[in-house]
C-alpha cells in the first residue's frame, strides 16, 4: 500500500494546527506574567481557547502582544 503525501501519522498535526500551537505557546512564554496572569496554559488548546488567549492579550498586553493576538486570530480563522 502506498502512502499518500497528505496522510498524517497519528502524532502529526496539519501545518496550521502546528502554527496555532506555536503561537499559543509563544503567547504564554512572552506575555504570561504580564498579560495572561489569570489564565492557565493548556497542553492541547482548542480554537476557542486560542481566541480567548488572543482576547486577553489585546486587553492586557502591549503593542507586541496585540500583534501576536492578531496573528493568532488570523491563524484560527484560516483554519475554519
N, C-alpha and C positions, 0 to 999 in steps of 0.2 A: 504494500500500500504506500503510495507516495503522499507525502505531507504537503499540503497547500501552504504557500508562503504567508497567508493571513491566519493560519491556525496558531493559536497561542498555547503554550504549555500551561498547566494548571496554576503555576505561581507567577506567570507573566501577566502584566496589565497592558491594555492598549496605551498608546503614546499619550493621549490626553489624560487618562487616569494617572499615569506616572507624573505628568506635568502638574496636575492638581495636587497630588500627594506632596510633590516637591515644594510647591508654593505654600501649601498649608504648613509644612514643617518649617519652612523659612520664616513664615509669619511668627511662629512661636519662638524660633531661635533669635530673631532680630528684635521683636517687639513684645515678647511675652511679659516681661516685668512692667513695661510702661503702658501698653495698650490692651493687653489680653490678660490682665491680672486676675480677672474674675471668671476666666474660662479654663477648662481642663483640656489639654491636648489629647485627642483620641488616636488610637492606633489605626483605626480604619474609618475615617470620617466619611459621611455621606455628602452629597452635593449640598443638602440643606445645612449641614454643619459648616461646610466651607463658606457658604454665603453668610451664615451668622458670624463667622470669624471675620469676614470681609467688612460686614457692617460695623463690627466692634472696632476694627482698625480705622475705619473712616471717622467714627465718633471719638475715639480716644487717642488716635495716633497723630503723628506729624505728617508733613507732606510726603515723605518717603513711604510711610505706612499707607497713605491714601493711594499712592501709585501702585503699591503691591496689591491693595484691595481691588483696584480696577483690573489688574491682571488676573486676579483670582476670579472675579465676576465674569470677565470675558472668557476665561477657560471653561467655567461651568456652563455658560450659555452656548459655547461652541460644542459642548458635549451633548446638548439636548437634541 
